[in-house]
């Protein structure tokens, strides 16, 4: 029979499909299995009303056969098959989908999609076979027909259709696999374990069994008449295996998705040795229909904070893997969440490898974000130890996300943020802090320190704690910036313990403080002169209670910011002397014994007073968690005062 040309396009179009549409050659197996599944779906649907089909659902299957010697891979199904006209129409016309036509016809008769969920939509998946094969032969017999036909093609040059001998209904596709080329190993598509891996990766949840004869070996038992020199041996045998699991966990009833079942699925699917902290089940019907099974991991991926990290959910359509990591299904701050989403309500491109940006996709993402957040809030409330573990692993990502884009997403994350606190050994949310606030407390207090214990020991914190108020610990300049971006919590403003107005003062107290500062002006000027550029100013303190000294700042740059910028400069090898510095303010407690000693020295021995000033300055740095420029000189200074 004369060779026919493809009706729709030329060699250029077919070359484009083979070389441009699909990014991974291994996708061909997914496409051909999906087509086989569609064909079975059609016949299974017909069997519901036509008893002549003679097959029950358990009789349907897809078979794979690899022949290394002849370099052929066969995909065979016992689905509805194709007539000669359908062969011409579906395989002779590129981008003509019989599955899509079937769905459209079904919609007209059923008023919706009915019970059949076919995968193919675009009619180009079949041609992906030419990525790995230099010749494709399709032998098919349609249900209800006595004739069988063979379609054969070696690519864009055209195809032939001839009569064939086939006793059973269904379709058999034989791919003649290409020879290996430079940089391309086509042999792997004839290996049984490669085929098994590809089925489990892309088609594990196809609803019909995908079977293959697997060659295996087993040890031969020692024969009774074997001599002492028998060395043992192995024999080969063939075993028919079903390569796919067929029923995905997320398609089952919610009651069947137990904690144990979810953990087993998570560990095997995502390769984690630990069980997840929790799992989330979603079964949504309506404008956008989808099912999802998500997991909150117990630890962060080792590369989460690197540029190389790629997050995203696995996207399925009718049990067929479409994308392994679909980042568009999650907001950036939840990119570490693994899981699966199965839906037919998103628009795919014709290769089914990438999503188009659609309203449906956005709806799914927003819904999943709400479910993840709700589950985390539940863990925070009911399992605080687990949430604190979660925060240690992922808190940095959530904080940076809340600060990103000038706080555009802060309200999405506010409820999840945690801070160390002087009241509890662990962490607290801002909402929980406000709920515990003492009567009459106006502000949410915070202090910059390495940990909550140190924050509570800061001289500036003493007056706050004496009131019975709780203090949050901000451990970095980023934490301070985060509080500035958040602005308030439930109407309560944030207030640093360093602020003079952290506690309300009466007019009498303000007047007394001003009088005290005026009386000490000469001494304060002397200390400032003695310390020089080390400090921006020296003042009597209105915030110290029993401690003699503390270091605060004036202006926008805090001590925590200075530490941060210094660390960044050290990491980049820059000169730290040129870095951003805070305007340091040395505050002295005029009621302390140290201040009295300083005053006496100022009146009697200015040299000793200057050394006292240096000691107090160094002590303020140590209390603030700052390093001394010359620890040896400080030790020598203290010793000189002991003479």
N, C-alpha and C positions, 0 to 999 in steps of 0.2 A: 504493500500500500504506500502511496506517495506521502512524503513527509508534509505535515501542515505547519503553518506559521502561527505563532501566538497571535490572537486576535487584537489584544489591547496594546501591546507595546513591542518594541524592538529589543535587540541585544543590549542596548544601552540601559533600558529600564530594568531588565532582569539583572544586569551587572550591578546596577545601583542597589537593588534589593539585597543581593547577595553580599555586596562589599560595604554598603553604607548603612543600611537600616539596622542590622544586628551588629552589636559590638563584640559579642562572644560567639564563636562558632558552635560551642556546645549547646546553644539554645535550640538547635535544629531538633534535638530529641524531644524537648519539651513541646515544640510545635506539632510534631507528628503524633505524639501521644495524645495531645489535646484534640487533634482532629479525630483520632480513633475513638476517644471518649465521647466526642460529639456524635459520631456515627452510632455508637452503642446507645447513647441517650435517646436518639430518635427511634430506634427499633424497640427499646424498652418502653417508650411512651406508647408506641403503636400496640405493643403486647397487652396494654391495659384494656384495650377494647377489641383486639383481634386475637382470638384464641388460636388461629392458624399459625401464629408466630412460633408457637411450640417451645419457647424459651422462657425460663423464669429469670429473675434478676441474678440469682447465684450462678447461672450458666454463662453469663457474659464475662469476657476477659480480653486482655491485650497481651500479645505474645511478642517477645524479643528473641531473635536468634542471630548470633554472630558466627560467621564462618571466616576464620582467619586465612585459611588456605585460598579461598576464592575471593577474599576481600569484600565480602558482602555483609550487610546488616539488614535484617528483615524486621519490619513492624507489621503485625497482623492483628486484625480485629474481627469479631463476628457481629458487627453492627449492621446498619441498614444497607450498606453497599451503594453502588452508583450504576445507573443505566448508561448506555452509550451517550445519550444526549447530555446527561449530567457530567460525564467525563469531559466532553467537549466544552461544556459551559463552565464547569468549575476549575478544571485544570488547564483548559485551553485559553482561558481568559484570566489574565493576571488581575488580582484585586477583586475577584468575584467570589463572594462567600456563600456557600450553600447553607452554612449554619445560621448566618444572619438572615437569609431568606426564610429559613425554617422558623426562626423566632418571630419574624414579622407576620408570617402566615398564622402562626399559633396565636399571636396577639389579636389578630382579627377575629379568630373563632372563639378564643377563650376570654377575650376582653382584657387579658393581662399576659404575663409570661407563662401562665400555667405552672405545671409541676416540673417542667423540663428546664434545665439550666445549662445551656450549651456555651462552650468557651469561645469558639472561633467567631470572629466578627469581620475580619478584614480580607480574608482570602489570599493573603500573601505568605502565611506561615509555612505552607507546603513547600514553597520555593526556597526556603532556608536549607532544604536538603542539599541543594547544589553548592552550598558552602563547603561541604565535606565529601560530596559524591560527584563523580564525573559522568555518572549515568544513573537514571532513576526509572524503575519499572513498577507500574501499578497494575495489579490484577484485581478485578472487582466483579462481584455479582450482586445485583440489587435484589432486595426482598420482593417476592412476587414475580420475579423474572426467571425465565429458563435459560437466559443467555448470560455469558460472562465476557468481559472485554479486558484487553491489555492496553494500557497507555504507556508509552516509552519515550524518553527524551534524554538527550545529552547536553541540554542547556538551551541557550537563546536561539539556536539555529532552527528549532522547531520540535515537533513531536509526531508520533504516529499512534493511531488507535486501530487495533485489530481484534478479531474474535479470539477467545481464549477458552481453555477448559478449566472450570472451577466448579466443584460440586456443592460447596457450602456457601451460604450467604455471608457477605463481608468483604473486606478489602485487605490486600496484602501488598505492602510496599517494600521493594528490594532496592537498597542503595548499594551501588558499587563504589566503595570508598576510594578516594584519591590516593595516589602514591605520595609518600612523604616528600615534602619540598623543603627548601632552605628555610629554617625557622618555623616550620609547621610539621607537627607530629600527628599525622592522621591515623597512625596505627592504634592510638589510644582509644579510638572509637570502636575498635574491635575487641577490646579487653573487657572481660565480664565484670571485673570489679570497677572499672571506670563507668560502665553502663549502669551498674548498681548504684554508684555514687550519684550520677546525674539524675537518675529516677528519684532517689531519696531527696535530692536537693530541690528539684523543680516540680516533680509530679508525685510527691509522696502522698498527697491527699486527693488524687484523682479517685473518683468513687468506685471504679472497677479495678479488679486485681490486674497488676502488670506482672506477668510471669516470664521466667527465663530458666532454661536448663543450665544449672551451674556445675562446672567440672570441679570435683573435689577429690581429696586423697584421704585414705585411712590406712592405719597400720594393719598388716596382715598378722593374724594369730599364728603362732608356731604350730605347724602340722604335727600330728602325733608321731609320724614316722620320720620326722626330720632328725638329722644327725647332730652331733655336738658342734659341728662347724657351721650350723645355720646362723646367718647373720641378721635375720629379720628382713622385713621388706614392707613396701607400700603398694597399694593398688588404687587405681583411679576409678571413680564412679560418678554417675550423673544424678543430680537431685533437682527436682523442679521446685523453685522458690518463688514466692510472691514478694516482689521487691518493694512494694509500697504499703503503707499502713492503712490507707483508704479513708478512715474516719478520723479527722483531726479532733483534738481535745476541745477546741473552742466551738465545735459544732454540736457538742453534746449538751444535755440539759445542765443548767447551772448546778443542780444538786450533785451531779456526777463529777463536777470539777472540784474535787476535794483538795485540801491543802497538800496531801501526800501526792495525789496525781499531778497537781500543778507543779510541785517541786521536782518530781521525776521528769516531767516534760521539759521544764526550764533547764535542768542540769544537762540533759541529753541534747537538747536543741541548741543551747547557747554555750555549752562547754564550760560550765562553772562548777567548781568542786563544792561550793557552798550552796545551801538552799537560799532562795530569795527571802527577803523580809516579809513580802506580801505579794499577792497576785490580784489582778483586777479583771473582772469579766464584764464584757459589754455585749448586749444583744439588742440592737436598735432597729426598729422598723418605722417607716414613715417616708418623709421627703427624701431622706438618704438612708438606705438600709445597709447595715454592716454588722459584723461580729468581730470582736476583738478579745484577745487575751494578753494582758500586759503584766510585767513583773517589776517590782522594786528590788533591785539587787542589794546584797548586804555589804558590798564593797565596790569601790570605784575601779573602772578599768585602768590598767597601769598607764595608759597613754591618754587619759581623759583630758588632761590640760595641755596637750601638745597639738600642733597644727595638723598632724597626721591623723588624729582621731576622726573617725566617721561614725556618727550615730544614725539612728533611724530604725523604723519598724519594718518587719517583713510584710510585704503586700501580696496578698493572694487574690485570685479571682477564680471562683469555683474550684478551689483546692489546688490551683496551679500557681506556682510562685512567679510573680511578675517582677518584683524588685526585692533584692535582698536587704537593702538599707534605704528605705524611703524617708529621708529627712523631713520632707514636707508634711508628714503626719504628726509631727511633734514640734512644740515651741523650742527654741534654742536652749532654754534653761532646763528642759527635761530630756535633752538629747541622749542621756545615759540610759534611759528606760528601754529595755529590750521587750520584744513582743511581736504579735502578729495581728494583722487586720485583714479580714476577708470581705470583699465587697465587689459588686458589679456596677456600682453607681458612680465610678470615677471614669473620666475620659482618658483613654490610653492612646499613644500614638500607634501607628499601624504595626510596629514591631512588638508591641506590648512590653517594651523594655522601659519606657519612661512615661511619666504622667504629664498630662497637660495641666496647667494651673486652672482649676475650676472652683466654682462655688461649693460643689459637693466636697471637695478636698478640704476646703476651709472649715466647713461644717464639722467634718469628722475630727479635724485637728482641735477645734475649739471644744468639742464634746469630750475628747480624750483628755485634754488639759484639765477640764473641770473634774473628771473622774480621778485623775492622778492626784490632783491637789486635795480632793476630799478624802482620799485614802491616806495621804500623808498626814492630814490634820487628825484623822481618826487614830493613826499610830501615835501621833504626838500626845493625844489625850489619854488613850488606853494603854499604850506600851511605851512610856517615856524613855526607858532604857534603850529600846530598839531605835527610837527616834534620835536619841543622842548619838547612837552609833551611826545612823544615817547621816546626821549633820556633820560628824567628823569626816565622813567620806565625801560628801557632796555640798557641804555648806558654802565653801568658797565659790563654787559655780553659781549658787543661788544668790549670794551677795553681789557678785559682779554683775549678774543679770539684772538685779534690782537697781543697780547704779547705772547700767548701760543706757545709752540713748537718753541721757539726762533724766533718768528715772521714769521713762515712758511706761515701763512694765512693773513699777514698784507695787501697785495695788494687787497685781496677780500673785506676788510673792510675799507680801507683808506678813501674812499669817504664818508663813513657814520659817521666818527668820528667827534665829536663836542667839542669845548672848550669855556669857558667864555672868554670874551675879554674886554679890556678897552674902546673900541670904541662903542660897542653896549650894550644895557641892557640885551640882551639875550645871545645866543650862536652863534658860527661861525664854519663853516667847514674850513679845511686847504686850500682847493681850493679857497674858497671865500676870505680868508685872502690874499692869494697871488694876486688875481685879484684886491684887493684894495691897494696893496702896493704902497707907495709913490715913485716918481721918484728918483732914486739913492739909494734906500734902498736895502741893500745887504742880510740881514738876516730876518728870522722870529723870532721875539723876544718873550721870555716868562719869567714869573716871578712866583715864588712859593708863594702862598698866599691862604687864606681861600676863598676868592672871588675876583672878578675882581676889585671891588672898593678898596679893600686893596692892591691889586697888583699895582694899579695906584698910591697909596700913599707911596709906598716903596721909600726910599731915592735913591736907585739905579735906579729906574724907571724914575726919573725926567729928566735926560739928554736925555733919549730915547723919552719920550713924548714931550720934547721941540723941537725935530726934526719933530714932527708930525707923528711919527711912532706909530703903534698899538702894544699892548702887550697882548699875550695870558696868561691866568692864569692857572697854573698847581696846582691842589688842593691836590695832594698827591705824595708820592714817586713813586707810580705806574704810574702816569701821566708823570713824568720825564722819567721813564724807557720807557714808550710808545714812547715818542719823540725820545729817543735814538735808539729804534728799528726801527722806521719809517725812521730815518736818514735825510730825506729831503722831500720837497714837490715842485714838478715842478722845480727842480734844485736849490731851495733855502734851505740853511742849517738853522738849529735851533740854536739860540744863547741866552744864559741866560743873563739877565740884570746884573748879578753879574760879568760877565767876563770883565776884564780890556779892552780887545780888542773888546768889543761889538760895539763900534763906531770907525771908522778909525781915527788914530792920525798922525799928521805930526811929522817929526823928531825933530822939534823945541819943540813941545809939550812934546814929550818923554824926551828930554833933560831937560826941565824945571821941569818936575815931578821928575826926578832922583835927580836933584839939591835940590829940596824942601825936598825930603825924607832924603837926606844926612844931610841937615841942622837940621832936627828934630830928628836925630838918638838918641841923648842922652835922649830926652824926651820920645821917643817911647820905648827905653830900660827900662826906669823908669816905664812906665805904664805896660809893660809886667811883670816886677818884682813885681809890686804892685798887679796885678791880679793873678799872679802865674799860676797854672794849669787850670784856668778857660778858658784861651785862648791859642791857639797854637802860635799866632803871633799878633803883633800890627803894623799897617802900616798907612802911609798917603794914602788917597784914591784918585784915579784918576777918580772915577765914581760919586762922590757926587757933587752936585751943590749948593743947599742952606741949606740942612740938615747937621748937624754937625757929625753924626755918623751912621754907619750901621754895621751889622754882616754878614760876608760871611764865606766861608769855603775853605779849601784846601784839596785836595785828593778826592777819589771816593764817600765818604759818604757825602750827603748834609743834610741840616737842616731838609728838608722834610722827608728824609729817617730816620733820628734820631727820629723824631716825630712818624713815623710809627712803628719803632721797639719798642719804648717806650710803645706805645699803646698796641701792641701785648703782651709785657711782663706783663703789668698791667692786661690784660684780662686772662692771663695764671697764674697769681699769682707769677711771677718770680721777683727777686730782680732787680729793674730798674737801680741800681747803677752799675750793671755788664753788662749793655747793650752796644750795638754798638753806639759809639759817633762820631759825626763829629769833624774834627779839626777846631775849631772856630778861625776866624780871625777878630779882631776888627779893623775897618777902620775908621780913623779920617779925617775930612775935614780941611786941613791946612788953608783954607780961611775963616773959620767960627769964630764967636765971641767966641763960646765955646772953640775952640782950643786956641785962644788968651788968654782966662782966665786960661786955664790949663797951658799954657806956663808961665804966670806970677806967678801962684802958685808954679810951679816947681822951679822957680828962687828964690821965696821969702819964701814959706811955704810948705815944702815937705809933711807934714801931710795933709794939705788941698788938695794938688795936688793928693795924693793917694785917698782921698775921692771923688774928682772930677772924677778920673779915674773909680771908682766904680759906680758912678752915670751914666757916659756915657756907661759903660758896660751894666748896667741894662736897660737903655733906648734902647740900640741896641737889647736886647732880646725882649722887649715889641714890638718894631717896627716889628721884625721878626715873631711875633705871638708866641713866646716862653714864658713859664711861669717862674716866678722868684722862685728861691729856697726858699727865705725867704722874702716875701712881707713886713712883719712887720719891718724887719731890714732895708729894703730899705726906708720905710717911715721915720724911725728914722734917717737914714743917711741924707735924704733931709732936715729934720727939723733941724738937727745939723748945716747944712750949712746956715740956715736962722738966726742963733743967731748973 
